[in-house]
Amino acid sequence: MRWFVFKKSRGIRTDRSCSLGEVRPTAQGLAFCELRANYVVKCFLGTIASFCAPATVGLAFLWELSSSPTGPYLHPARCGPSRTYRTNPSSIFNMVLQGKTPSAPPAVQRVLIDENDAGQRIDNFLIRVCKGVPKSLIYRILRSGEVRVNKGRIDQTYRLAAGDEVRIPPLRLAEKADKAPVPGREFPILFEDDALLAINKPAGTAVHGGSGVSFGVIEQLRQQRPQQRFLELAHRLDRETSGILLIGKKRSALSKLHDVLREGGLDKRYLALVVGKWPNPVQHIKLALTKYLTEEGERRVTVDKDGKASHSIVRLVARWERFSLVEVQIKTGRTHQIRVHLTHLGFPLAGDDKYGDFALNKALQKEGLKRMFLHAASLVVPHPVTGEPLALSAPLPDELAAFVARLDEKEARSYG
């Protein structure tokens, strides 16, 4: 491997003023290295990696040096009057042993904004487009002016307009281990047109990835519908909750749905089975809620007079000896609102593993109830395009309907 030695005759000069591991390539040397490295790597990399580890490191070094001086393991630095390049041989060697080749350097992106992205804030647009980039880096490049719109500087509150050209600078990320692919999946469709999709979400499926969950409904829908340029959640449901979930198919439709949610124009009702005999046909619950973290780092919600205002309307549907079936209309959409309101009043949800009766939940599993009994059953919302009322309903899942049928067999109803 004589040609790997850093000699002037090969176009690669050494310099005593540079630190260990630094070299200054010339254009002639780069061309020579590219021809040699590409040929040797493509033909003999597997054999060399098995029997000659030092040579493999050298080949990988030349590959990166010749093809991408600013690749993932080469970073420009200053040393004297010319540019030098630092590399980490051990990292390169690990890549070679894994059968990987250095990736091409990132480049400036220029994105033309269409009607699907018009109206969105630039920071939210970048967070969505630049997958995996930390938010801190997104806001840093915004503050530094590296992100330009129509060749001008903007701040993070700028709202995009159709026809804008967004310049996104090169963003370099550390290489991550390969993730398992997201499996595409279709869900039962309750309504769909060009602007809106409404599905019946099953229990046990998160609406999006995060907090230890690799993927959720929205990621699976995007994988299943690659031709659909825009798919975004209009609201959320707890992982354990089943029922109606709205998804925007256009940016304009999503914005109008969010406006409706903020203004309280959404009539959303749940069916819940609570432990105990619910006393009143109709009852309003107005208890402020606040979030906190447990010692294990899990998110919880509790009643707190200094928390956010929350309003639920509970209507009695059916009542047995041990349980009551209620319909809950939420006027505000706080996290775990129904579960915390009902538990605070002494009526925990059957099967609730966060706020419920844990001993009873184990007994209910033997009776056939293996999930939380909470289902988003009906929803009325103005259509985001036409403005006409859109009424949606999702039938009670089979496992919940079967449990209600068993209650009717074993216990007499005192209401409903």
C-alpha positions as CSV (number, residue, x, y, z in Angstrom):
1,M,0.0,0.0,0.0
2,R,2.9,2.3,-0.8
3,W,0.6,4.9,-2.5
4,F,-1.2,5.6,0.8
5,V,2.0,7.1,2.4
6,F,1.6,10.8,2.4
7,K,4.3,11.8,-0.2
8,K,4.7,15.0,-2.2
9,S,5.0,12.9,-5.3
10,R,1.4,11.7,-4.8
11,G,0.1,15.2,-4.5
12,I,-0.4,15.2,-0.7
13,R,1.9,17.5,1.4
14,T,2.6,17.2,5.1
15,D,3.1,20.3,7.2
16,R,4.8,20.3,10.6
17,S,2.7,23.3,11.6
18,C,-0.5,21.1,11.5
19,S,-1.6,18.9,14.3
20,L,-1.6,15.1,14.1
21,G,-4.2,13.7,11.6
22,E,-4.2,16.8,9.4
23,V,-3.3,16.9,5.8
24,R,-3.4,19.5,3.0
25,P,-4.7,18.0,-0.2
26,T,-3.9,19.5,-3.6
27,A,-6.2,19.2,-6.6
28,Q,-3.8,16.8,-8.3
29,G,-3.7,14.6,-5.3
30,L,-7.4,14.6,-4.8
31,A,-7.9,13.4,-8.4
32,F,-5.3,10.7,-8.0
33,C,-6.9,9.5,-4.7
34,E,-10.4,9.5,-6.2
35,L,-9.3,7.2,-9.0
36,R,-7.4,4.9,-6.8
37,A,-9.8,4.8,-3.8
38,N,-13.0,4.4,-5.9
39,Y,-11.5,1.4,-7.8
40,V,-10.0,-0.3,-4.7
41,V,-13.0,0.2,-2.5
42,K,-15.5,-1.0,-5.0
43,C,-13.5,-4.1,-5.9
44,F,-11.7,-5.2,-2.8
45,L,-13.2,-3.4,0.3
46,G,-14.8,-6.6,1.7
47,T,-11.6,-8.6,1.5
48,I,-9.4,-5.9,2.8
49,A,-11.8,-5.2,5.7
50,S,-11.5,-8.8,6.8
51,F,-7.7,-9.3,6.5
52,C,-6.1,-5.9,6.7
53,A,-7.7,-3.5,9.1
54,P,-5.0,-0.7,8.8
55,A,-5.2,-0.7,5.0
56,T,-9.0,-0.4,5.3
57,V,-8.7,2.7,7.4
58,G,-6.4,4.2,4.8
59,L,-8.8,3.4,2.0
60,A,-11.7,4.9,3.8
61,F,-9.7,8.0,4.6
62,L,-8.8,8.4,0.9
63,W,-12.4,7.8,-0.1
64,E,-13.6,10.6,2.1
65,L,-10.8,12.9,1.3
66,S,-11.3,12.5,-2.4
67,S,-15.1,12.5,-2.6
68,S,-16.3,14.9,0.2
69,P,-13.8,17.1,2.1
70,T,-16.7,18.3,4.1
71,G,-18.5,15.0,4.6
72,P,-19.8,13.8,8.0
73,Y,-16.4,13.1,9.4
74,L,-14.3,15.9,7.8
75,H,-14.6,19.4,9.1
76,P,-12.9,22.5,7.7
77,A,-10.4,24.2,10.0
78,R,-7.7,26.9,9.7
79,C,-4.0,26.0,9.7
80,G,-1.8,28.5,8.0
81,P,-2.8,30.2,4.8
82,S,-4.6,27.2,3.2
83,R,-7.6,25.0,4.3
84,T,-6.9,21.8,6.1
85,Y,-9.2,18.9,7.0
86,R,-9.4,16.9,10.1
87,T,-10.7,13.3,10.2
88,N,-11.3,10.7,12.8
89,P,-9.8,7.4,11.5
90,S,-11.5,5.2,14.1
91,S,-15.0,6.5,13.1
92,I,-14.2,5.9,9.4
93,F,-12.9,2.4,10.2
94,N,-16.2,1.6,12.0
95,M,-18.2,2.8,9.0
96,V,-16.1,0.6,6.7
97,L,-16.6,-2.5,8.8
98,Q,-20.3,-1.8,8.8
99,G,-20.3,-1.7,5.0
100,K,-21.2,2.0,4.9
101,T,-19.7,4.8,2.8
102,P,-19.5,8.4,3.8
103,S,-22.5,10.4,2.7
104,A,-22.4,13.4,0.4
105,P,-22.1,16.8,2.1
106,P,-25.4,18.6,2.7
107,A,-26.3,21.4,0.3
108,V,-28.3,24.6,0.4
109,Q,-32.0,23.9,-0.2
110,R,-34.4,26.3,-1.9
111,V,-38.1,25.5,-1.3
112,L,-40.9,27.2,-3.2
113,I,-44.0,27.7,-1.0
114,D,-47.4,26.6,-2.4
115,E,-50.9,26.9,-1.0
116,N,-50.4,23.9,1.3
117,D,-47.7,25.7,3.3
118,A,-49.0,29.3,2.9
119,G,-49.9,30.9,6.3
120,Q,-47.6,28.7,8.4
121,R,-45.0,30.3,10.6
122,I,-41.4,29.9,9.3
123,D,-40.2,28.2,12.5
124,N,-43.0,25.6,12.4
125,F,-42.4,25.0,8.7
126,L,-38.7,24.4,9.3
127,I,-39.4,22.0,12.2
128,R,-41.7,20.0,10.0
129,V,-39.4,20.0,6.9
130,C,-36.1,19.5,8.7
131,K,-36.9,16.1,10.2
132,G,-34.6,15.2,13.1
133,V,-33.1,18.7,13.5
134,P,-33.2,19.9,17.1
135,K,-35.4,22.9,17.7
136,S,-32.5,24.8,19.2
137,L,-30.6,24.5,15.9
138,I,-33.7,25.7,14.0
139,Y,-34.0,28.8,16.0
140,R,-30.2,29.4,15.9
141,I,-30.1,29.5,12.1
142,L,-33.2,31.8,12.1
143,R,-31.6,34.3,14.5
144,S,-28.3,34.2,12.6
145,G,-30.0,35.0,9.3
146,E,-28.9,31.8,7.6
147,V,-32.6,31.2,6.6
148,R,-33.7,33.6,4.0
149,V,-37.1,34.2,2.4
150,N,-37.0,35.8,-1.0
151,K,-33.3,36.6,-0.4
152,G,-34.1,38.6,2.7
153,R,-33.8,38.0,6.5
154,I,-36.8,37.2,8.5
155,D,-37.6,36.4,12.1
156,Q,-39.3,33.3,13.6
157,T,-42.8,34.8,13.5
158,Y,-42.8,35.4,9.8
159,R,-45.8,33.7,8.1
160,L,-45.1,32.2,4.7
161,A,-47.0,33.2,1.6
162,A,-47.6,31.3,-1.6
163,G,-44.8,31.9,-4.0
164,D,-42.2,32.6,-1.3
165,E,-38.7,31.1,-1.9
166,V,-37.2,29.8,1.3
167,R,-33.4,29.3,1.5
168,I,-32.5,26.5,4.0
169,P,-28.7,26.3,4.9
170,P,-26.8,23.0,5.0
171,L,-27.7,21.2,8.3
172,R,-25.3,18.6,9.4
173,L,-26.5,15.9,11.9
174,A,-24.7,13.1,13.6
175,E,-25.3,9.7,12.0
176,K,-27.9,7.7,13.8
177,A,-28.6,4.0,13.9
178,D,-31.0,2.8,11.3
179,K,-34.6,2.8,12.5
180,A,-37.2,0.2,11.8
181,P,-39.4,1.4,8.9
182,V,-42.8,2.7,9.7
183,P,-45.5,0.3,8.5
184,G,-48.2,1.9,6.4
185,R,-51.7,1.5,7.7
186,E,-55.2,2.6,6.8
187,F,-57.8,3.2,9.5
188,P,-61.6,3.0,9.3
189,I,-62.6,6.1,7.5
190,L,-65.7,8.0,8.8
191,F,-65.4,10.9,6.3
192,E,-63.0,12.1,3.7
193,D,-62.8,14.9,1.0
194,D,-60.0,17.0,-0.4
195,A,-59.6,19.1,2.8
196,L,-60.4,16.8,5.7
197,L,-60.1,13.1,6.8
198,A,-61.9,11.7,9.8
199,I,-61.0,8.2,11.1
200,N,-62.1,5.9,13.8
201,K,-58.9,5.4,15.8
202,P,-58.5,2.1,17.6
203,A,-57.4,2.0,21.3
204,G,-53.8,1.3,22.0
205,T,-52.5,3.3,19.0
206,A,-50.8,6.6,19.7
207,V,-51.8,9.5,17.4
208,H,-48.1,10.4,16.8
209,G,-44.6,9.1,17.7
210,G,-42.7,10.4,20.8
211,S,-42.2,9.6,24.5
212,G,-41.0,6.0,23.8
213,V,-43.4,5.5,20.9
214,S,-41.7,5.0,17.5
215,F,-44.7,6.0,15.4
216,G,-48.4,6.7,15.6
217,V,-51.4,7.2,13.4
218,I,-50.1,10.2,11.5
219,E,-46.8,8.5,10.6
220,Q,-48.5,5.4,9.4
221,L,-51.0,7.4,7.3
222,R,-48.2,9.3,5.7
223,Q,-46.4,6.1,4.9
224,Q,-49.6,4.5,3.5
225,R,-50.3,7.6,1.4
226,P,-47.0,8.8,0.0
227,Q,-48.7,10.8,-2.7
228,Q,-50.5,13.0,-0.1
229,R,-48.3,16.0,0.4
230,F,-50.0,17.3,3.5
231,L,-51.4,15.3,6.4
232,E,-51.5,16.9,9.9
233,L,-53.4,16.1,13.1
234,A,-56.2,18.6,13.9
235,H,-56.4,17.5,17.5
236,R,-55.3,14.6,19.7
237,L,-56.7,11.5,21.5
238,D,-55.0,9.6,24.3
239,R,-53.4,6.4,23.3
240,E,-55.9,4.3,25.3
241,T,-58.9,6.2,23.9
242,S,-60.7,5.1,20.7
243,G,-62.9,7.0,18.4
244,I,-63.1,10.0,16.1
245,L,-59.9,11.7,15.0
246,L,-59.7,14.6,12.6
247,I,-56.8,15.1,10.2
248,G,-56.2,18.1,7.9
249,K,-55.3,17.4,4.3
250,K,-54.7,21.1,3.5
251,R,-52.9,23.8,5.5
252,S,-55.9,26.2,5.1
253,A,-58.3,23.6,6.3
254,L,-56.1,22.8,9.3
255,S,-55.9,26.4,10.3
256,K,-59.7,26.8,10.2
257,L,-60.1,23.7,12.3
258,H,-57.7,25.1,14.9
259,D,-59.7,28.3,15.0
260,V,-62.9,26.4,15.6
261,L,-61.2,24.5,18.5
262,R,-59.9,27.7,20.1
263,E,-63.3,29.4,19.8
264,G,-65.1,26.4,21.3
265,G,-67.1,25.7,18.2
266,L,-66.6,22.0,18.3
267,D,-69.3,19.7,19.8
268,K,-67.3,16.6,20.9
269,R,-68.8,13.9,23.1
270,Y,-67.4,10.7,24.6
271,L,-68.9,7.6,26.1
272,A,-67.3,6.5,29.4
273,L,-68.0,3.7,31.9
274,V,-67.4,4.9,35.4
275,V,-67.2,2.9,38.7
276,G,-70.2,3.6,40.9
277,K,-73.7,5.0,40.6
278,W,-73.6,8.3,38.9
279,P,-76.4,10.3,40.6
280,N,-77.5,13.1,38.3
281,P,-79.0,13.0,34.8
282,V,-76.9,16.1,33.8
283,Q,-74.0,17.6,35.7
284,H,-71.5,20.4,34.9
285,I,-67.9,19.9,36.1
286,K,-65.8,23.1,36.2
287,L,-62.5,22.2,37.8
288,A,-59.1,23.8,36.9
289,L,-56.4,21.4,35.9
290,T,-52.6,21.5,35.9
291,K,-49.9,19.1,34.6
292,Y,-47.0,17.6,36.6
293,L,-44.4,14.9,36.3
294,T,-44.1,11.9,38.6
295,E,-40.8,10.8,40.2
296,E,-40.6,8.3,37.3
297,G,-40.9,11.1,34.8
298,E,-44.4,10.3,33.6
299,R,-46.9,13.0,32.8
300,R,-49.9,13.4,35.1
301,V,-52.7,15.9,35.5
302,T,-54.4,17.0,38.8
303,V,-57.1,19.4,39.9
304,D,-55.6,22.7,40.9
305,K,-57.3,26.0,41.5
306,D,-54.4,27.8,39.9
307,G,-54.5,25.6,36.8
308,K,-56.2,26.0,33.5
309,A,-60.0,26.4,33.4
310,S,-61.7,23.1,32.3
311,H,-65.3,22.4,31.7
312,S,-67.1,19.0,31.2
313,I,-70.8,18.3,30.9
314,V,-71.8,14.8,32.0
315,R,-75.1,13.1,31.0
316,L,-76.2,9.8,32.4
317,V,-76.9,7.1,29.8
318,A,-77.3,3.9,31.8
319,R,-76.7,2.8,35.4
320,W,-76.2,-0.7,36.9
321,E,-75.3,-1.9,40.4
322,R,-71.6,-1.3,40.1
323,F,-71.1,0.9,37.0
324,S,-72.6,3.8,35.1
325,L,-72.4,4.6,31.4
326,V,-72.1,8.4,30.9
327,E,-71.8,10.7,27.9
328,V,-69.2,13.5,28.5
329,Q,-69.3,16.7,26.4
330,I,-66.0,18.6,26.7
331,K,-66.1,22.4,26.4
332,T,-62.4,22.6,26.8
333,G,-59.8,20.2,25.6
334,R,-57.3,19.8,28.4
335,T,-55.0,16.7,28.7
336,H,-56.7,13.8,30.5
337,Q,-59.7,16.2,31.3
338,I,-62.4,13.6,31.4
339,R,-60.4,11.1,33.4
340,V,-59.3,13.5,36.0
341,H,-62.6,15.3,36.4
342,L,-64.5,12.0,36.9
343,T,-61.8,10.5,39.2
344,H,-61.8,13.6,41.4
345,L,-65.5,13.3,42.0
346,G,-65.1,9.6,43.0
347,F,-66.1,8.0,39.8
348,P,-62.9,6.6,38.1
349,L,-63.1,5.2,34.6
350,A,-63.2,1.4,34.3
351,G,-59.8,0.2,33.1
352,D,-58.0,3.5,33.6
353,D,-54.4,2.5,34.4
354,K,-53.3,6.0,35.4
355,Y,-56.1,7.4,37.6
356,G,-58.4,4.4,38.1
357,D,-58.9,1.7,40.7
358,F,-56.0,-0.6,39.9
359,A,-57.2,-3.6,41.9
360,L,-60.6,-3.4,40.2
361,N,-58.9,-3.1,36.8
362,K,-57.3,-6.5,37.3
363,A,-60.6,-8.0,38.1
364,L,-62.2,-6.4,35.1
365,Q,-59.6,-8.0,32.8
366,K,-60.9,-11.4,33.9
367,E,-64.4,-10.2,33.0
368,G,-63.3,-9.2,29.5
369,L,-62.5,-5.5,29.8
370,K,-58.8,-5.3,28.9
371,R,-58.7,-1.5,28.1
372,M,-59.9,1.8,29.3
373,F,-63.6,2.4,28.6
374,L,-63.4,5.8,26.9
375,H,-64.6,6.3,23.4
376,A,-64.9,9.5,21.3
377,A,-68.4,8.7,19.9
378,S,-69.7,11.8,18.2
379,L,-68.5,15.1,16.8
380,V,-70.1,18.1,15.1
381,V,-67.9,20.7,13.5
382,P,-68.3,23.3,10.8
383,H,-66.7,22.0,7.6
384,P,-63.4,24.0,7.1
385,V,-64.2,24.8,3.5
386,T,-68.0,25.1,3.1
387,G,-68.8,26.1,6.7
388,E,-71.7,23.6,6.8
389,P,-72.1,21.5,10.0
390,L,-70.4,18.1,9.7
391,A,-71.8,15.5,12.0
392,L,-69.7,12.4,12.6
393,S,-70.3,9.3,14.8
394,A,-68.2,6.3,15.6
395,P,-69.9,3.1,16.9
396,L,-68.8,1.7,20.2
397,P,-66.0,-0.8,19.6
398,D,-66.9,-4.5,19.8
399,E,-65.0,-5.1,23.0
400,L,-66.8,-2.3,24.8
401,A,-70.2,-3.1,23.4
402,A,-69.7,-6.8,24.5
403,F,-68.8,-5.7,28.1
404,V,-72.0,-3.6,28.2
405,A,-74.0,-6.6,27.0
406,R,-72.5,-8.7,29.8
407,L,-73.4,-6.1,32.4
408,D,-77.0,-6.2,31.1
409,E,-77.0,-10.0,31.6
410,K,-75.6,-9.9,35.1
411,E,-77.0,-6.7,36.6
412,A,-80.4,-4.9,36.4
413,R,-80.4,-1.3,35.1
414,S,-81.7,1.3,37.5
415,Y,-81.5,4.0,34.7
416,G,-81.6,4.0,31.0
